[in-house]
């Protein structure tokens, strides 16, 4: 029988976290020791929270030693529960109230220029990530979490979905592969996640399995809000099955490519020029467009090279991608600036749309701009670009009534 457990992180570079060592005893009552630099300000509240959690689980005899580096209540609660559920045979969840700003929904087709990866077991990297204004924040349960830490990361990610201020960013979670990923869903679906990323997808059935599990959990908790899926293609097999994956379920909003794993699968080195991944990237874009979803490019791994990132985004945009991942906040602005339409594109789109409006007002069946004929797909693309320019603040929403 297990009577001891630990959870959390400690060390000189650890902040906004806590490390809890817990031992269930036969007697002695509650012996709680807290080492904290902020004990004067928050010690009383932290002890009250710990006792509330122990009351919830009916634990009377326990030794707890907590090393605190400024952990917020949702972090302390996650670390406590991780310990208790290692020891006790219980599925009871100690939940803090969900914040109103974490109950908003998102749209299938909304802008997803950037999504910022955050390790799911590192609270310090989560706390202020939203102020950099990425379109999405990904709480990562997969590659960014060590295998021995995955159990406790689930509780932290769950609590973050309820308590963390995302500053308007779409609330995303990347789950693990296979059965572990299906188990992860129990910790994220009931807590108003907006989008779930599924790693290393090679077949449509993987998405169907995820969707079936989500539907099961939604029914159990009477959840009606949408939860979107973003499969990540990371192998040769996944690339060849990209179209089937893209249309596996109606909840697939977007499809991403992960080039680190893809190039490893090919047995080649990932290069700056990216010639080795041209086929895969074009396949993902083509499959996404054919399925009517967004194509999302891989991360750019050199966080110090902003010029290289800008060129990478321009190339990505020219291929047909509509967004990409980022692994450092400083990448967000560069990604947004270079995916957004430039003034040349905007002016061309305005001319096309004005020509369309004039032809429509005159009852003409054919739209022309100068000596060129304009067909419906071109007009549709111009409308989409104008909307994007308005959404990104590069064009006034009343531009049609404002003179050049």
C-alpha positions in Angstrom: 0.0 0.0 0.0 1.3 3.4 -1.0 1.4 5.9 1.9 3.8 8.5 0.5 3.8 10.7 -2.6 5.5 13.8 -4.0 4.4 16.3 -6.7 5.6 19.6 -8.1 8.9 21.2 -8.8 11.7 22.7 -6.7 15.1 24.2 -7.2 16.9 27.5 -7.6 15.3 28.3 -11.0 11.8 27.2 -10.1 9.3 29.9 -9.4 5.5 30.2 -9.1 5.3 26.5 -8.1 5.5 24.3 -5.1 6.9 20.9 -4.2 4.8 18.8 -1.9 5.9 15.8 0.0 3.0 13.9 1.7 2.8 10.9 4.0 -0.5 9.4 5.2 -0.2 8.3 8.9 -2.2 6.3 11.3 -2.2 9.0 14.0 -0.8 12.4 14.9 -3.3 14.6 13.2 -2.3 17.1 10.4 1.4 18.1 10.5 1.8 20.8 7.9 5.2 22.5 7.4 5.6 25.2 4.7 8.9 26.7 3.6 8.1 29.9 1.7 9.6 33.3 1.0 6.1 34.7 0.8 4.8 32.9 4.0 4.1 36.3 5.7 1.7 37.3 3.0 0.2 34.1 1.9 1.0 31.5 4.5 -2.3 31.7 6.3 -4.3 31.4 3.1 -2.2 28.5 1.8 -2.7 26.6 5.1 -6.4 27.1 4.9 -6.5 25.8 1.3 -4.5 22.8 2.2 -6.8 22.0 5.1 -9.9 22.5 2.8 -8.4 19.9 0.4 -7.7 17.5 3.3 -11.3 18.0 4.6 -12.6 17.3 1.1 -10.7 13.9 1.0 -11.4 13.1 4.7 -7.7 12.9 5.5 -7.0 13.6 9.2 -3.6 12.1 9.9 -0.9 13.3 7.5 2.5 14.8 7.3 2.9 17.5 4.6 6.1 19.4 3.7 5.6 22.1 1.1 8.5 24.1 -0.5 6.7 27.1 -2.0 8.1 29.5 -4.6 5.0 31.7 -4.9 2.5 29.2 -6.2 -1.0 30.4 -6.9 -4.0 28.6 -5.3 -4.8 26.6 -8.5 -1.2 25.3 -8.5 -1.2 24.3 -4.9 -4.5 22.6 -5.3 -3.2 20.6 -8.3 0.0 19.5 -6.5 -2.0 18.4 -3.4 -4.5 16.5 -5.4 -1.8 14.8 -7.5 -0.3 13.5 -4.2 -3.5 12.4 -2.7 -4.7 10.5 -5.8 -1.4 8.7 -6.0 -2.1 7.4 -2.4 -5.9 7.2 -2.2 -8.1 5.1 -4.4 -10.4 7.9 -5.4 -11.7 9.8 -8.5 -13.0 12.8 -6.5 -11.8 16.0 -8.0 -11.1 19.1 -5.8 -12.1 22.0 -8.1 -11.8 25.7 -7.6 -14.4 27.9 -9.2 -14.0 28.4 -12.9 -13.5 32.0 -13.9 -16.0 33.6 -16.2 -13.4 34.5 -18.8 -12.6 30.8 -19.1 -16.2 29.9 -20.2 -16.1 31.5 -23.7 -16.4 29.6 -26.9 -14.4 29.8 -30.2 -15.4 29.4 -33.8 -14.2 26.7 -36.2 -12.9 29.2 -38.7 -11.5 31.9 -36.4 -8.0 33.4 -36.8 -5.2 31.1 -35.7 -2.0 32.8 -36.9 -0.1 31.7 -33.7 -0.4 29.1 -31.0 2.2 29.3 -28.2 3.3 26.0 -26.6 3.5 25.9 -22.8 4.8 22.9 -20.8 1.9 21.5 -19.0 3.8 21.0 -15.7 5.5 24.4 -15.5 3.2 27.0 -14.0 5.7 29.9 -14.3 5.6 29.7 -18.1 1.8 29.7 -18.1 1.0 32.7 -15.8 1.6 35.7 -18.1 1.9 34.0 -21.5 -1.4 35.5 -22.6 -0.2 39.1 -22.4 1.9 38.4 -25.6 -1.5 38.0 -27.4 -1.0 34.7 -29.3 -4.2 33.5 -30.9 -4.0 30.3 -28.9 -2.2 29.0 -25.8 -1.4 25.3 -25.8 -1.1 23.6 -22.4 1.1 20.7 -23.5 0.7 17.3 -21.9 2.8 15.4 -24.5 6.5 16.1 -25.4 7.0 19.0 -23.0 6.2 16.8 -19.9 8.6 14.1 -18.7 7.0 10.7 -18.5 7.2 10.5 -14.6 5.5 13.9 -14.4 2.5 13.3 -16.7 0.2 12.2 -13.9 0.6 15.5 -11.9 0.6 17.6 -15.1 -3.0 16.6 -15.8 -4.2 18.2 -12.6 -2.2 21.4 -13.2 -3.5 21.7 -16.8 -7.1 21.0 -15.6 -6.8 23.7 -12.9 -5.2 26.1 -15.4 -8.2 25.8 -17.8 -10.4 26.9 -14.9 -8.2 29.6 -13.2 -5.5 30.8 -15.5 -6.1 34.1 -17.3 -5.6 33.4 -21.0 -6.1 37.1 -21.9 -8.5 36.1 -24.7 -6.4 33.5 -26.3 -8.0 30.3 -27.5 -7.6 27.6 -24.7 -5.8 24.7 -26.3 -4.4 21.4 -24.9 -2.1 18.9 -26.6 -2.9 15.5 -25.3 -0.7 12.4 -25.4 -0.8 9.6 -28.0 -3.1 6.6 -27.9 -4.8 5.4 -24.7 -2.9 7.9 -22.5 -4.3 10.7 -24.7 -7.9 9.3 -24.3 -7.4 9.3 -20.6 -6.1 12.9 -20.7 -9.5 13.9 -22.2 -11.2 13.3 -18.8 -9.1 16.1 -17.3 -9.7 18.7 -20.0 -13.1 18.2 -21.7 -15.2 19.0 -18.7 -13.3 22.3 -18.1 -14.2 24.4 -21.1 -11.2 23.6 -23.3 -11.7 25.2 -26.8 -9.4 23.1 -28.9 -7.5 19.8 -28.5 -4.3 19.0 -30.5 -3.8 15.3 -31.3 -0.1 14.4 -31.9 1.4 12.0 -34.4 -1.9 11.3 -36.3 -1.4 8.7 -39.1 -5.0 7.5 -39.7 -8.5 9.0 -39.5 -9.5 6.4 -37.0 -7.3 8.0 -34.4 -9.4 11.2 -34.6 -12.6 9.2 -34.6 -11.5 7.5 -31.4 -10.8 10.9 -29.8 -14.1 12.3 -31.0 -16.0 9.3 -29.6 -14.4 9.8 -26.2 -15.1 13.5 -26.2 -18.7 12.9 -27.1 -19.0 10.4 -24.2 -17.6 12.9 -21.7 -19.7 15.7 -23.1 -22.8 13.6 -22.6 -21.8 12.7 -19.1 -21.3 16.3 -18.1 -24.1 17.8 -20.2 -21.6 19.9 -22.3 -22.9 21.6 -25.3 -20.2 24.0 -26.3 -17.9 23.1 -29.3 -14.5 21.5 -28.9 -12.4 21.7 -32.0 -9.7 19.2 -33.0 -6.3 19.9 -34.6 -4.5 16.8 -35.7 -0.7 17.1 -36.1 0.9 15.2 -39.0 4.3 14.0 -38.0 5.2 11.0 -40.2 5.3 9.9 -43.8 2.2 7.8 -43.3 0.3 10.7 -41.8 1.3 12.9 -44.8 -0.1 10.3 -47.3 -3.3 10.0 -45.3 -3.7 13.8 -44.8 -7.0 14.3 -46.6 -8.7 11.4 -44.8 -7.5 12.8 -41.5 -8.6 16.3 -42.4 -12.2 15.2 -42.9 -12.3 12.5 -40.2 -14.9 14.4 -38.1 -16.8 17.7 -38.5 -15.0 19.1 -35.5 -11.6 19.2 -37.2 -11.0 22.9 -37.5 -7.4 22.8 -38.6 -4.5 20.5 -39.3 -0.8 21.1 -38.4 2.4 19.6 -39.5 5.3 18.8 -37.1 8.5 18.8 -39.0 10.9 17.7 -36.3 9.3 14.2 -36.0 8.5 14.1 -39.8 12.1 14.6 -40.8 13.2 12.1 -38.1 10.7 9.6 -39.6 12.3 10.2 -43.1 15.8 9.8 -41.6 16.9 13.2 -42.8 18.1 16.4 -41.1 15.7 19.4 -40.9 17.3 22.3 -42.6 16.6 26.1 -42.8 15.8 25.8 -46.5 13.2 23.1 -45.8 13.6 21.4 -49.2 13.3 18.0 -47.4 9.7 18.9 -46.3 8.3 20.6 -49.3 6.2 17.6 -50.4 4.8 17.1 -46.9 3.9 20.8 -46.3 2.2 21.1 -49.7 0.3 17.9 -49.0 -1.0 19.2 -45.7 -2.0 22.5 -47.2 -3.7 20.8 -50.2 -5.5 18.3 -48.0 -6.6 21.1 -45.6 -8.0 23.3 -48.3 -9.8 20.4 -50.0 -11.4 19.6 -46.6 -12.3 23.2 -45.9 -10.1 23.6 -42.8 -7.1 25.7 -41.8 -3.5 24.5 -42.6 -1.1 25.2 -39.7 2.7 25.1 -40.2 5.3 23.7 -37.9 7.2 25.7 -35.2 10.4 27.6 -36.1 12.9 26.3 -33.6 15.6 29.1 -33.6 14.1 31.5 -31.1 16.9 34.0 -31.5 16.6 34.4 -35.3 13.7 36.8 -35.9 14.8 37.6 -39.4 14.9 33.9 -40.3 11.4 33.5 -38.7 10.0 36.3 -40.8 11.3 34.7 -44.0 10.0 31.4 -42.9 6.5 32.9 -42.3 6.5 34.5 -45.7 7.3 31.2 -47.3 4.7 29.5 -45.2 2.1 32.0 -46.2 3.0 31.7 -49.9 2.5 27.9 -49.7 -1.0 28.3 -48.3 -0.5 27.9 -44.5 -2.6 30.3 -42.4 -0.7 30.0 -39.1 2.1 28.3 -37.3 3.2 27.2 -33.8 5.7 29.1 -31.7 7.8 28.1 -28.7 8.8 31.5 -27.4 6.6 34.6 -26.8 9.0 36.8 -28.8 7.9 34.9 -31.9 4.3 35.9 -31.7 4.5 39.5 -33.1 6.7 38.4 -36.0 4.3 35.6 -36.9 1.3 38.0 -36.8 3.0 40.7 -38.8 4.0 38.4 -41.6 0.9 36.3 -41.9 -1.3 39.4 -41.9 -2.0 40.8 -45.4 0.4 43.5 -46.6 -0.7 46.8 -48.2 -0.2 45.5 -51.8 -2.5 42.6 -51.1 -5.0 44.8 -49.4 -5.1 47.3 -52.3 -5.5 44.6 -54.9 -8.4 43.0 -52.9 -10.1 46.4 -52.5 -10.0 46.9 -56.3 -11.4 43.5 -57.0 -14.2 43.9 -54.5 -15.1 47.4 -55.8 -15.2 46.0 -59.4 -17.5 43.2 -58.2 -19.9 45.7 -56.4 -20.0 47.9 -59.5 -20.7 45.0 -61.8 -23.4 43.8 -59.5 -25.1 47.3 -59.3 -25.1 47.5 -63.1 -26.6 44.0 -63.4 -23.6 42.6 -65.2 -23.0 38.9 -65.2 -19.3 39.4 -65.8 -16.8 41.2 -63.5 -13.7 42.7 -65.0 -10.8 44.7 -63.7 -9.0 46.5 -66.5 -8.5 43.9 -69.2 -8.8 40.9 -66.9 -11.9 38.9 -66.2 -12.6 38.1 -62.5 -14.3 34.9 -61.5 -16.2 34.0 -58.3 -13.2 32.3 -56.5 -11.1 35.4 -57.0 -13.8 37.6 -55.5 -14.3 35.2 -52.6 -10.5 35.3 -51.9 -10.6 39.1 -52.0 -13.5 39.2 -49.5 -11.6 36.9 -47.2 -8.5 38.9 -47.4 -10.4 42.2 -46.7 -12.0 40.6 -43.6 -8.6 39.5 -42.4 -7.2 43.0 -42.9 -10.1 44.4 -40.9 -9.6 41.8 -38.1 -5.9 42.6 -37.9 -6.4 46.3 -37.8 -4.9 47.0 -41.2 -8.1 48.2 -42.8 -11.0 50.3 -41.5 -14.2 48.3 -41.3 -16.0 51.1 -43.1 -13.3 51.2 -45.8 -15.8 51.0 -48.7 -17.3 54.4 -47.7 -13.9 56.0 -47.2 -12.1 57.5 -50.1 -8.5 56.5 -50.9 
